[in-house]
Amino acid sequence: LEHCGYLTQNRGSGLYSLGERFFTLANSTLPHQRLISIARPYMHSLMLTFAESVNLGVYDDGMVAHIFAIDSPRPYRVTATIGNRAHLHSTGMGKAIAAHLASSELERVLLRLGLPSRTPNTITSIDALREELARIRESGVSHDNQEDVEGVECFAAPILGTNGAVVASMSISGPSVRMRGQAVALQDAVRETARRISFVLGWIPARSETPAASV
């Protein structure tokens, strides 16, 4: 715990106190307890359906911060560290959020943080990223195709609030060898799960997004 920054030892007395990493972790989750409590049962259902890890993240000063996760029960799985932050352009949750940011805010983030390469698949061109974000807005789901960690893929979707603004995003992630074969089902499921959470948060879809009633 001391090595990870959660505890600090007083070298004189030998006593321990809470470290900076502990308070960073607490601050990243406490303001979002309502969101977590609403999203938890939907995320758990998604995890049970596919037996892959499901994650919840929020926008945090140009990055996406992990605030909650339900790990896959499989021995070979993708595990998120709560409190960690990741780039928007290289992650599924990050791209789902970036697709719904105001253009001025996205521009500010790109100027400040750039598009660092995480793997050979990372998008490092602004034009390519803008095309990707347009596809995400159209489809309602993003795909991290081994862009942040080699061998890992995820599908993510934005969670919207009462005014239609993005408040969070969620993803399902796992080893590429397992995710690739069920890509269509995963995309449909994560999109629908995010929509259900958004509904509970008070989001009302535009008329064009509402399925026509059957007759």
Disulfide bonds with the S-S distance in Angstrom:
none
